[in-house]
């Protein structure tokens, strides 16, 4: 019996269509029976337990330069063809190791300050109110199209100092880049995604270069200008580093906060007693957002590459192997969270993994902790009778950027 269970677990595809519909039952099975799991479909080790993830996420024997490993699936001709895309992504702080990461992150942190983020609070509230004003009299809305998509795009645009009217184009660019990042399985569709991802990345990069040129002539008070001017011990960011990491900020800010809002509202609507509890006590919004981040995180996994052989959970991970740190599974680990599959907005000591840990702790965590509560709290207070219009909610087919295509509701 144990052998049969083991074989069935080994046959699970954590990148397949079943996982894309609802990964959590699969996570439970794999975490219980094979917590350091080799997934044949994407040649990746999946770290499923919270304790293992927290151990390995700070381990300097892992490299964040996993993009180098991921592009190995491309032919030499394809590597040359997509070299602009590859070189830009390799400049992202998300994809770099010390000392390059330490240098760029310290300079970016000097520009991306808590004061700058906190100063966005009033603007975010105004934006949310305006978006809800547009749909208030309709009796229905799509939470994704009417709120979750436009809000983070405009907020990031504001912070970077780019015009709000370009937001739909920025969203398209970020969506294409996200799909391009997933295009490394060697299929025709993957190559098509890479074509689209590279085209949009180059267009967005050119756009930022134009803005940077203007800022050098007429400085302004925004994040992009701060990135141009920031200096530490005589060191500055190069234009390539500024452009690449502005692309990353625009892309990441769009994808993750959109998914946080959509996933969070869906979870509350599917757990009406928790929704009612929050509506009765708006002071719970902070702990509610942390619980929603734990319960259904907008990023389900990130990957690293092993620099040397590593023993973990009775398995030997070889140098060069890809490792997926599975936040979605770790956040549902019963060894860390009591009744982990239950949404509980009053949960205390909620040390979820959704913002990662260590040197790659999410750059935008503080911003998400402002946008999420304002967007979800305002929606629930203004539309107290909010309810789902369908039981068949369609998700985007990605277990990295985990979110909804649409969320139709009535009120």
FENPE-V703009 format. One record per residue. RES is the residue in one letter. PHI is phi in radians with two decimals (none if undefined). PSI is psi as a letter, one per 30 degrees, with the letter a starting at -180 (999 if undefined). BURIAL is I if it has 9 or more other C-alpha atoms within 8 Angstrom, else O. Layout:
<<RES:PHI:PSI:BURIAL> <RES:PHI:PSI:BURIAL>>
This chain:
<<X:none:e:O> <X:-1.06:e:O> <X:-1.14:e:O> <X:-1.13:e:O> <X:-1.08:e:I> <X:-1.04:e:I> <X:-1.12:e:O> <X:-1.14:e:O> <X:-1.18:e:I> <X:-1.12:f:I> <X:-1.42:f:O> <X:-1.17:k:O> <X:-1.88:j:I> <X:-1.36:g:I> <X:-2.03:g:I> <X:-1.55:a:O> <X:-1.12:e:O> <X:-1.13:e:O> <X:-1.16:e:I> <X:-1.18:f:I> <X:-1.39:e:O> <X:-2.81:j:O> <X:-1.34:f:I> <X:-1.13:e:I> <X:-1.08:e:O> <X:-1.18:e:I> <X:-0.98:e:I> <X:-1.02:e:I> <X:-1.11:e:I> <X:-1.19:e:I> <X:-1.07:e:I> <X:-1.27:e:O> <X:-1.85:f:I> <X:-2.69:i:I> <X:-1.17:f:I> <X:-1.97:j:I> <X:-1.97:k:I> <X:-1.52:j:I> <X:-1.76:j:I> <X:-1.11:e:O> <X:-1.07:e:I> <X:-2.19:g:O> <X:0.87:h:I> <X:-2.41:k:I> <X:-1.41:k:I> <X:-1.88:k:I> <X:-1.65:j:I> <X:-1.78:f:I> <X:-1.52:k:I> <X:-1.05:e:I> <X:-1.08:e:O> <X:-1.11:e:I> <X:-1.09:e:I> <X:-1.18:f:I> <X:-1.23:e:O> <X:-1.50:f:O> <X:-1.18:f:I> <X:-1.80:g:I> <X:-1.39:j:O> <X:-1.34:g:O> <X:-1.45:f:O> <X:-1.81:k:I> <X:-1.91:k:I> <X:-1.46:f:I> <X:-1.42:h:I> <X:-1.19:f:I> <X:-1.10:e:I> <X:-1.07:e:O> <X:-1.23:e:I> <X:-1.12:e:O> <X:-1.34:f:I> <X:-1.13:f:O> <X:-1.29:f:I> <X:-1.52:l:I> <X:-1.28:l:O> <X:-1.05:e:O> <X:-1.11:e:O> <X:-1.20:e:O> <X:-1.05:e:I> <X:-1.18:e:O> <X:-1.08:e:O> <X:-1.81:g:I> <X:-1.05:e:O> <X:-1.08:e:I> <X:-1.12:e:I> <X:-1.09:e:I> <X:-1.12:e:O> <X:-1.17:e:I> <X:-1.10:e:I> <X:-1.15:f:I> <X:-1.55:f:I> <X:-1.20:k:I> <X:-1.14:f:I> <X:-1.08:f:O> <X:-1.92:g:I> <X:-2.17:l:I> <X:-1.98:l:I> <X:-1.07:k:O> <X:-1.48:f:O> <X:-1.05:e:O> <X:-1.07:e:I> <X:-1.02:e:I> <X:-1.13:e:I> <X:-1.20:e:I> <X:-1.09:e:I> <X:-1.13:e:O> <X:-1.24:e:I> <X:-1.11:e:I> <X:-1.07:e:O> <X:-1.19:f:O> <X:-1.63:e:I> <X:-1.56:i:I> <X:-1.56:l:O> <X:-1.00:e:O> <X:-1.11:e:O> <X:-1.08:e:O> <X:-1.18:e:I> <X:-1.10:e:I> <X:-1.18:f:O> <X:-1.46:f:I> <X:-1.00:e:I> <X:-1.10:e:O> <X:-1.08:e:O> <X:-1.10:e:I> <X:-1.08:e:I> <X:-1.09:e:O> <X:-1.10:e:I> <X:-1.08:e:I> <X:-1.03:e:I> <X:-1.13:e:O> <X:-1.16:e:I> <X:-1.31:e:I> <X:-1.01:e:O> <X:-1.15:f:O> <X:-1.96:f:I> <X:-0.94:e:O> <X:-1.49:f:O> <X:-1.47:f:O> <X:1.38:f:O> <X:-2.74:l:I> <X:-2.82:l:I> <X:-1.83:j:I> <X:-0.99:e:I> <X:-1.25:e:I> <X:-1.20:e:I> <X:-1.59:f:I> <X:-2.44:e:I> <X:-1.20:e:I> <X:-1.41:e:I> <X:-1.20:e:I> <X:-1.04:e:I> <X:-1.11:e:I> <X:-1.10:e:I> <X:-1.21:e:I> <X:-1.08:e:I> <X:-1.14:e:I> <X:-1.05:e:I> <X:-1.03:e:I> <X:-1.12:e:I> <X:-1.41:f:I> <X:1.44:h:I> <X:-1.93:l:I> <X:-1.09:k:O> <X:-1.08:e:O> <X:-1.15:f:O> <X:-1.51:g:O> <X:-1.01:e:I> <X:-1.03:e:O> <X:-1.19:e:O> <X:-1.09:e:I> <X:-1.12:e:I> <X:-1.10:e:I> <X:-1.02:e:I> <X:-1.17:e:I> <X:-1.07:e:I> <X:-1.13:e:I> <X:-1.13:e:I> <X:-1.04:e:I> <X:-1.15:e:I> <X:-1.09:e:I> <X:-1.12:f:I> <X:-1.59:g:I> <X:-1.58:h:I> <X:-2.26:h:I> <X:-1.93:g:O> <X:1.39:g:I> <X:-1.55:l:O> <X:-1.05:e:O> <X:-1.08:e:O> <X:-1.16:e:I> <X:-1.12:e:I> <X:-1.07:e:O> <X:-1.15:e:I> <X:-1.13:e:I> <X:-1.00:e:I> <X:-1.17:e:I> <X:-1.08:e:I> <X:-1.18:e:I> <X:-1.01:e:O> <X:-1.21:e:I> <X:-1.12:e:I> <X:-1.16:e:I> <X:-1.14:e:I> <X:-1.17:e:I> <X:-1.10:e:I> <X:-1.09:e:O> <X:-1.07:e:O> <X:-1.13:e:I> <X:-1.08:e:I> <X:-1.12:e:O> <X:-1.13:e:I> <X:-1.08:e:I> <X:-1.03:e:O> <X:-1.17:e:I> <X:-1.15:e:I> <X:-1.14:f:O> <X:-1.57:e:O> <X:-2.38:i:O> <X:-1.03:k:O> <X:-2.35:l:O> <X:-1.59:i:O> <X:-2.66:l:I> <X:-1.11:e:I> <X:-1.09:e:I> <X:-1.10:e:I> <X:-1.11:e:I> <X:-1.14:e:I> <X:-1.18:e:I> <X:-1.63:f:O> <X:-1.07:k:I> <X:-2.59:k:I> <X:-2.53:k:O> <X:0.91:h:O> <X:1.40:g:O> <X:-1.76:k:O> <X:-2.26:l:I> <X:-1.31:k:I> <X:-1.29:l:O> <X:-1.04:e:O> <X:-1.06:e:O> <X:-1.17:e:I> <X:-1.11:e:I> <X:-1.08:e:I> <X:-1.05:e:I> <X:-1.43:f:I> <X:-1.19:e:I> <X:-1.02:e:I> <X:-1.08:e:I> <X:-1.12:e:I> <X:-1.09:e:I> <X:-1.14:e:I> <X:-1.18:e:I> <X:-1.12:e:I> <X:-1.21:e:I> <X:-1.16:e:I> <X:-1.28:e:I> <X:-1.24:e:I> <X:-0.98:e:I> <X:-1.22:e:I> <X:-1.03:e:I> <X:-1.16:e:I> <X:-1.11:e:I> <X:-1.07:e:I> <X:-1.16:e:I> <X:-1.13:e:I> <X:-1.04:e:I> <X:-1.06:e:I> <X:-1.19:e:I> <X:-1.20:e:I> <X:-1.45:f:O> <X:-2.25:i:I> <X:-1.04:f:O> <X:-1.19:e:O> <X:-1.29:e:I> <X:-1.06:e:I> <X:-1.13:e:O> <X:-1.04:e:O> <X:-1.21:e:I> <X:-1.18:f:I> <X:-1.39:f:O> <X:-2.45:i:O> <X:-1.13:f:O> <X:-1.16:f:O> <X:-1.49:g:I> <X:-1.06:e:I> <X:-1.09:e:I> <X:-1.20:f:I> <X:-1.12:e:I> <X:-1.13:e:I> <X:-1.09:e:I> <X:-1.19:e:I> <X:-1.17:e:I> <X:-1.10:e:I> <X:-1.22:e:I> <X:-1.19:e:I> <X:-2.61:i:I> <X:-1.18:k:I> <X:-1.23:f:I> <X:-2.04:j:I> <X:-1.45:f:I> <X:-2.81:l:I> <X:-2.33:l:I> <X:-2.02:l:I> <X:-2.33:l:I> <X:-2.07:k:I> <X:-1.27:k:I> <X:-1.47:f:I> <X:-2.43:l:I> <X:-1.11:k:I> <X:-2.32:k:I> <X:-1.67:k:O> <X:-2.58:k:I> <X:0.99:h:O> <X:1.41:g:O> <X:-1.99:l:O> <X:-1.88:j:O> <X:-1.60:k:I> <X:-1.45:l:I> <X:-0.95:k:I> <X:1.67:f:I> <X:-1.26:k:I> <X:-1.46:k:I> <X:-2.22:k:I> <X:-1.72:j:I> <X:-1.50:j:I> <X:-1.60:i:I> <X:-1.07:e:I> <X:-1.04:e:I> <X:-1.32:e:I> <X:-1.01:e:I> <X:-1.24:f:I> <X:-1.96:g:I> <X:-1.35:j:I> <X:-1.17:f:O> <X:-1.26:f:O> <X:-1.94:e:O> <X:-2.17:k:I> <X:-1.21:k:O> <X:0.77:i:O> <X:-1.16:f:I> <X:-1.54:g:O> <X:-1.84:k:O> <X:-1.33:k:I> <X:-2.45:j:O> <X:-1.26:f:I> <X:-1.74:g:O> <X:-1.00:k:O> <X:-1.87:l:O> <X:0.89:h:O> <X:-1.62:i:I> <X:-1.54:i:O> <X:-1.23:l:I> <X:-1.75:g:I> <X:-1.18:f:I> <X:-1.76:g:O> <X:1.14:a:I> <X:-2.60:l:I> <X:1.29:a:O> <X:-1.19:f:O> <X:-1.82:g:O> <X:-0.95:k:O> <X:-0.93:k:O> <X:-1.08:e:O> <X:-1.73:g:O> <X:-1.02:e:O> <X:-1.12:e:I> <X:-1.18:e:I> <X:-1.08:e:I> <X:-1.34:f:I> <X:-1.72:e:I> <X:-1.08:e:I> <X:-1.03:e:I> <X:-1.06:e:I> <X:-1.15:e:I> <X:-1.12:e:I> <X:-1.28:e:I> <X:-1.11:e:I> <X:-1.18:e:I> <X:-1.02:e:I> <X:-1.23:e:I> <X:-1.35:e:O> <X:-1.47:f:O> <X:-2.14:i:O> <X:-1.10:f:I> <X:-1.61:g:O> <X:-0.96:k:I> <X:-2.62:l:O> <X:-1.18:k:I> <X:-1.68:f:O> <X:-2.62:l:O> <X:-1.66:f:O> <X:-1.86:i:O> <X:-1.48:k:O> <X:-1.72:k:O> <X:-1.76:l:I> <X:-1.20:k:I> <X:-1.42:h:O> <X:-2.41:k:O> <X:-1.76:g:I> <X:-1.70:d:I> <X:-1.63:j:I> <X:-1.63:j:I> <X:-2.75:a:I> <X:-1.84:k:I> <X:-1.33:e:O> <X:-2.74:l:I> <X:-2.50:i:I> <X:-1.30:k:I> <X:-2.34:l:I> <X:-2.17:l:I> <X:-2.72:999:I>>
